[in-house]
């Protein structure tokens, strides 16, 4: 069963993390994806696409 996200912000963050993992990105600047801010996640995501 999938966990219900707390907010749209958190939902977007989890979607971006899932997309990055599918692209074999597991760390950004030495941090695990779940430890990074949405800004850093989006920056990396847009650079990859």
C-alpha positions in Angstrom: 0.0 0.0 0.0 1.3 3.4 -0.9 1.6 6.0 1.8 -0.5 9.2 1.4 1.7 12.2 1.0 1.4 15.0 3.5 1.1 17.8 0.9 1.4 18.5 -2.8 4.9 19.7 -2.1 5.9 16.4 -0.5 4.1 14.5 -3.4 6.1 16.5 -6.0 9.4 15.8 -4.1 8.7 12.1 -4.0 7.9 12.0 -7.7 11.1 13.8 -8.5 13.1 11.4 -6.3 11.5 8.4 -8.1 12.3 9.8 -11.5 15.9 10.4 -10.5 16.3 6.9 -9.1 15.0 5.6 -12.5 17.8 7.5 -14.1 20.3 5.9 -11.7 20.8 9.1 -9.7 21.1 8.2 -6.0 23.1 11.1 -4.5 23.4 14.8 -5.1 26.5 16.6 -3.8 27.3 13.6 -1.6 23.8 13.6 0.0 21.1 10.9 -0.3 18.1 12.1 -2.4 15.8 12.1 0.6 18.2 14.5 2.4 18.2 17.1 -0.3 15.9 20.0 -0.8 13.2 20.1 -3.5 15.2 22.9 -5.2 18.3 20.7 -5.5 16.2 17.8 -6.7 14.5 19.9 -9.4 17.8 21.4 -10.5 19.4 18.0 -11.0 16.2 16.6 -12.6 16.0 19.4 -15.2 19.7 19.1 -16.0 19.2 15.3 -16.7 16.3 15.9 -19.0 
